[in-house]
Structures are given as C-alpha cells and as structure tokens.
Amino acid sequence: MSERILVVEDERGIQVALSGLLRREGYEVSLASTGEEALDLLAEGPFDLVLTDLALGRGMSGMDVLKASRAHRAETAVVMITAHGTEKIAVQAMKSGADDYVPKPFDNDELRLVIRRALDRTKLARDHRLLLERVEREYGFGALIGSGPAMQRVFDTIRKVAETDLTVLIQGESGTGKELVAQALHGRSARADRPFIAVNCAAITDELVESELFGHEKGAFTGAHARRIGRFEAADGGTIFLDEIGDMPQLTQAKILRVLQEQTFERVGGSESLRVDVRVVAATHRDLQAQIEAGKFRQDLFFRLQVVPLELPPLRERLDDLPALADRFLEQLAHRLKRSRKRLDDQALARLSRHSWPGNVRELRNAVERAAVLAEDEVIRADEFVLRGAAPGLDHSAGTGASFADAKRSVIEQFERSFLQEALSRNEGNISQTAKDIGMARQSLQQKLKELDLRWERRPGRT
C-alpha cells in the first residue's frame, strides 16, 4: 500500500504542483485548502505525513494543523512549508513536534528528500512501537508480574536503563525470573531486532567455557575439527546474558573484563583480535561480595558488571503476586495444550500462600501446571497440589540464623531431588526430553543431576 500524504495549502497553483509531484513519486495524496478542511480529512482516516503551509490564508494556521495532527495520531509526520522570513517560526514548529520544514520557493529534489526522510523516521518509530508491544506481550512486564514495591522498582529500573548500553547485574535466588528481566531489557532496547544470546555459566565445564564464549580455531585443542563461533560473536549487535556468572572460572573472568572494557577478544587458539558490539547483562544467585572475600570472584569485574544493580525479590516476600502468577501460568498452559482454562479455588490459593517456595516462581509454575494437568475438574482443589520440600514445622516467615539457613538449604535440595527424580521417571531417563519438559537447558540439567548425584534407574516391573 502506498503512503498517504495530506497537503494543506491555500494557494491553488502550489497545491496542484505539490499534488502532481507527490503522486509521481507514488504517494496517495489528499488536498485541503484550509485548516478546517484538513481537520475533517484527518478525522476520516490516518495519514503517514501532513505537508502544511505555515501561514494559511484564513482560519486555522499551520501550527494549528500541526497540533491537530499530533492529537489525531502522534506517529504522523508533519513537514511545514515556510515563506521567506518565517524560518524562526518554523524552528518553533519543530520544537512543537514538526519533523522538518521546506522554504518557499522549494526545490523539488530537496522536497522529495525531506518528505522521504520524515516518512522513514515515522516508519522507524511505528515499527519500534509495534516491536515494543510484541515484546511486552511475549516477555515484557506481562511475563514479569508484580504489584508490590519491590517489583515496581524492578520495572522502573528496566524502563530507565533498557534503551542504554549500560551493563546490568541481576541478583536474586534461583527461579526468581532473572532471564525474564534480561529479555525485557533486551526487548525494550534499540537492539531488540538483534540476537539475544543466553549462556548459563554454571552449566559449562571449566575446560570448555572459553571456547563456548569466545569460539575456537580449527586445531586449537583435541576435538576442535573446525572453527567455532562463540557466543559473544553470535551476539554481535545484540545482547549477551551471562547467567550464573558467579560460577565462572577466574581465568575466564579476566577475559570477560577485557571484553567489557575494550569490546575485543580472541578465539581460543587464534591470534586475531575480534571486535564486537555487545551489551552484557549478567545474573547470579550467589553473594558476589562473599565470593570476592573468598578469592573466587574478581572485584574489578564485579564493579564493571554492577553499573546498574538490580535485585529480584524471592516469591515468599511477594506472596500478594501469587494469585496473578498462578492465573497467568494456567492461561499459558491452556493455550499450549489447547484445553479449557482451569482455575484455583480459595483453599488452593490459601495453601499455596502458606508454602515457603524455595524454588520461587519456577517452582510455583511447575506446581500449578502439574496440578492443572492432573486435576479432574475445571476447579483445582488444595489437595491436588503436591508441594515437595515443605519440611514439617518449617515456617518461612520465622526463624533466623544458621539453623534456618541450613533448614532452607535442606528444603531446597529435597525439593530439587524429588522434582527431578519424578521428571526423569516420566521420561524414562531421557535427559533431553526431561530438560524440555521442565524448561531447563540440557547442560544445566546434567550439571544439576551431577551435583545431586541423581541418576534414573528403571523400577522393577517396568518395561
């Protein structure tokens, strides 16, 4: 479809000349001789650009047309036509929202260029808005639900820093949604149409982490049969998300620091210095200050990463958000399975609100989806939830000190073991399918199984 331009000009000769010129360029042109006529046409349908004389003969002025156009549709470009001696007024018009101006008598080539440039800016602004709307639906604040002060501070920080290239360090317990925050930062930035590459640093062995991040040359080490492009290279122009950066080897930390400072690196086994334009967002559930004191994390890297610190609260500290989160998970599950949407009864919600949620939002999602799939009725009851890891007598709202910390770690490990053992059993020990089912990277699952010394064994009687 050709772009629509409204020409507002009271001199008939200029009006005809502009109409002919623009139509030859392939634009769809509508004409108005007064500001009032222009308002009527603006009300009938959207225009991509309004080309208006600043000084119309009677009634409304070009400035009035500019304001009316902005009120009807903010994305419509407005170019002013100015007479000799009115350039200062044209500058004022641009401060009021006009995109550009052309002086009389205008040069046809200059006019074509000004109009094309204004239309391109408008298209870019419209595309960016549509992209933001899509991002908001897919993984923007719609995925990050939260009405309390802590989450509102998170949202406010995302809004403020998303369009910058500042490095962000997201800290919070496992399962709080750190990758969703990283995706929201990327999706609301000017890099949104470029790659978003997520790397779980804890899931890569120390021997392979540098090859994974920076790539390697053919023959760099045993098994390097061909050149490999690393994650930083793949993220060029976009964002790289370094999850669980607190588990990164110290030698690799030094190379990450160099990339952050100089935007350059070498592939493993290579000597060529490669330059990349990448925004870094990092995340960890570890206390990096404690890691620094223990000599396990570089202080200079910590300072370089924490340009913008962002803390995600655990679910137990924002239980008011639990009903909305559960409702969102039920909606997504119904859409994914193409089934009717189920709901929780009051007793079920009350039971969920009393749980300590050591696995945070991730644990809640798994619990809700499991109950929804297994529930016989459209309403999910409290007794249909299997909340693993809830140690008898453990009250998450009371108790402090080492004993509580130990109990909490025990609860988390118990939950992880039970949950992963059940997931493995459902998939007959198939690691890839289990990882897919629970929404976890295969390497992350393998690392977790190794940490917990978990393996699937066929039960007697199963075939």
Helices and strands as residue ranges (DSSP letters): E 4-8, H 12-24, E 28-32, H 35-44, E 49-53, H 62-72, E 77-82, H 87-95, E 100-103, H 108-139, H 149-161, E 168-171, H 178-187, E 196-200, G 201-203, H 209-214, E 215-216, E 228-229, H 231-234, E 239-243, G 245-247, H 250-262, E 264-265, E 274-275, E 279-284, H 288-293, H 299-305, E 308-311, G 315-317, G 319-321, H 322-337, E 343-344, H 346-354, H 360-374, E 379-380, G 382-384, H 401-426, H 431-438, H 442-452
